[in-house]
Amino acid sequence: MPEIETTRLRLRPFTVGDFQAYHRQITSDVEVMQTLLPGKALSWQEAKLFFNSFFEHWERHNFGVWLVFDKKEGNLIAQCGLRFLESSLEYELVYALARGYWGKGIATEAAKASLRYGFEELKAEQIMALAAATNFASQRVMLKLGMKYEKNAFLYNREVVYYAISRQEWQAEDSVYILRQTPTD
């Protein structure tokens, strides 16, 4: 399974041992989860199901959402990656940051690496992203990525905005991006 390194970040697939830190940093934090489509903090059991869905996606599609670690400190600080939506045959960019890391450009850096992976490795023709209509910070990230607003929709029991970028619109940057394959046991 691939890992990605950027200037400040290491993106790697989830492992079972990551669950406790993931729940503490992301899914149990009310403010973080209000920015995501579930719209609420998740209980231990709900978070476990959410967490396990990432494993299932990797197994089914051989790509998915990575955990994001600060390379300098080694802390789990976010999740970011791509999901394949079988119902619409679309690639979706998803990301969420631990609250202490908001406003530092981390979502943009991780999302750029994920887009690059999607276009260069997966050969996606288009990648889309959704955000709660009130999540302006996430929408700013999408704009920084070159994504364009396409429509409002009602999904996951919430009003969302839909942004997308095509392979033709996307521009690979010369930023540091190292792709590694994780050795299998």
C-alpha positions in Angstrom: 0.0 0.0 0.0 1.4 3.4 -0.9 2.6 6.1 1.4 3.2 9.7 0.5 5.6 12.2 1.9 5.3 16.0 1.4 7.5 18.7 2.8 5.8 18.6 6.2 3.6 15.5 6.2 3.6 11.7 6.0 0.5 10.1 4.6 0.1 6.4 5.3 -2.7 3.8 5.4 -4.5 3.2 8.6 -3.5 0.4 10.9 -5.5 -1.2 13.7 -3.2 0.4 16.3 -4.1 3.9 15.1 -7.7 3.7 16.2 -7.3 5.2 19.7 -5.3 8.3 18.5 -7.6 8.7 15.5 -10.7 8.7 17.7 -9.2 11.1 20.2 -7.9 13.5 17.5 -10.7 13.4 14.9 -14.0 11.4 15.6 -14.6 12.3 19.2 -13.9 16.0 18.8 -17.3 17.8 18.6 -15.8 20.8 16.7 -13.9 18.7 14.2 -16.9 16.4 13.5 -19.3 19.4 13.0 -17.2 20.3 10.0 -17.6 16.8 8.5 -20.7 15.4 6.9 -21.8 13.3 9.9 -22.1 16.6 11.7 -21.6 15.2 15.2 -18.9 13.6 17.3 -19.0 9.8 17.1 -19.2 7.4 20.0 -16.5 4.8 20.3 -18.7 2.2 18.5 -19.7 4.6 15.7 -16.1 5.7 15.3 -15.0 2.0 15.0 -17.4 1.5 12.1 -16.2 4.7 10.5 -12.6 3.6 11.0 -13.2 0.1 9.6 -14.8 1.5 6.5 -11.4 2.9 5.5 -9.9 -0.6 5.7 -12.7 -2.0 3.6 -12.2 0.6 1.0 -8.5 -0.1 0.8 -9.2 -3.8 0.4 -11.8 -3.3 -2.3 -10.0 -0.6 -4.4 -6.3 -0.7 -3.4 -6.4 3.0 -2.6 -8.1 5.1 0.0 -7.8 7.6 2.8 -4.5 7.9 4.6 -3.7 9.0 8.1 -1.6 12.2 8.1 1.3 12.6 10.4 3.5 15.6 11.1 6.9 14.5 10.0 8.7 16.6 12.5 6.8 15.5 15.6 5.4 12.2 14.4 1.8 13.1 15.6 -1.3 11.9 13.9 -2.9 15.2 12.8 -5.4 14.4 10.1 -6.9 12.1 7.5 -6.8 12.8 3.8 -7.2 10.8 0.6 -9.6 9.5 -2.0 -12.7 7.5 -1.9 -14.4 5.8 -4.9 -18.1 6.3 -4.8 -19.6 3.2 -6.4 -23.1 4.7 -6.7 -21.9 7.6 -8.9 -18.5 6.2 -10.2 -16.7 9.3 -8.9 -13.5 9.8 -7.0 -14.1 11.9 -3.9 -11.3 13.9 -2.1 -11.9 13.7 1.7 -9.9 15.4 4.5 -10.3 16.2 8.2 -7.8 17.8 10.6 -7.4 17.7 14.3 -8.5 21.1 15.7 -5.0 22.1 16.8 -3.8 22.0 13.2 -6.4 24.2 11.6 -5.3 27.2 9.7 -1.7 26.0 9.0 -2.1 24.9 5.4 -2.0 21.2 6.3 -5.3 20.3 4.6 -4.2 22.0 1.4 -0.8 20.3 1.5 -2.2 16.8 2.1 -5.1 17.4 -0.4 -2.6 18.4 -3.1 -0.7 15.2 -2.6 -4.0 13.2 -2.8 -5.0 14.9 -6.0 -1.7 14.3 -7.5 -1.9 10.6 -6.5 -5.4 10.5 -8.0 -4.5 12.0 -11.3 -1.0 10.4 -11.7 -1.4 7.0 -10.2 -5.1 6.3 -10.5 -5.5 8.1 -13.8 -8.8 9.7 -12.6 -10.4 12.0 -15.1 -12.1 14.1 -12.4 -12.0 14.4 -8.6 -14.8 15.9 -6.6 -15.1 17.0 -3.0 -18.1 17.8 -0.7 -18.3 20.0 2.3 -21.1 21.2 4.5 -22.5 24.4 3.1 -21.4 26.2 6.2 -17.8 24.9 6.2 -16.2 27.8 4.5 -12.7 26.8 5.6 -13.0 23.5 3.6 -14.4 25.4 0.7 -11.3 27.7 0.7 -9.1 24.6 0.6 -11.0 23.4 -2.4 -10.5 26.7 -4.2 -6.8 26.7 -3.4 -6.6 23.3 -5.0 -8.1 24.7 -8.2 -11.4 23.0 -7.7 -14.5 24.8 -8.9 -17.9 25.0 -7.3 -20.5 23.1 -9.4 -23.7 22.8 -7.3 -25.4 22.6 -4.0 -26.9 19.2 -3.0 -28.6 17.5 -0.1 -26.6 14.5 0.9 -25.9 12.7 4.2 -28.9 14.5 5.7 -27.1 17.9 5.2 -26.9 20.6 2.7 -23.5 20.3 0.9 -21.6 22.0 -1.7 -20.0 20.1 -4.6 -16.6 21.1 -6.0 -14.7 19.3 -8.7 -11.5 19.5 -10.8 -10.7 17.6 -14.0 -7.4 16.1 -15.1 -7.1 18.9 -17.7 -7.7 21.7 -15.1 -5.2 20.2 -12.6 -1.6 21.3 -12.6 1.0 19.2 -11.0 3.3 21.3 -8.8 7.0 20.8 -8.4 6.4 20.4 -4.6 8.1 17.7 -2.7 6.1 14.5 -3.2 7.6 11.1 -2.5 5.5 8.0 -3.2 6.6 4.8 -1.5 5.0 1.3 -1.5 4.5 -0.1 2.0 6.1 -3.5 2.3 3.6 -6.3 2.9 4.2 -8.8 5.7 
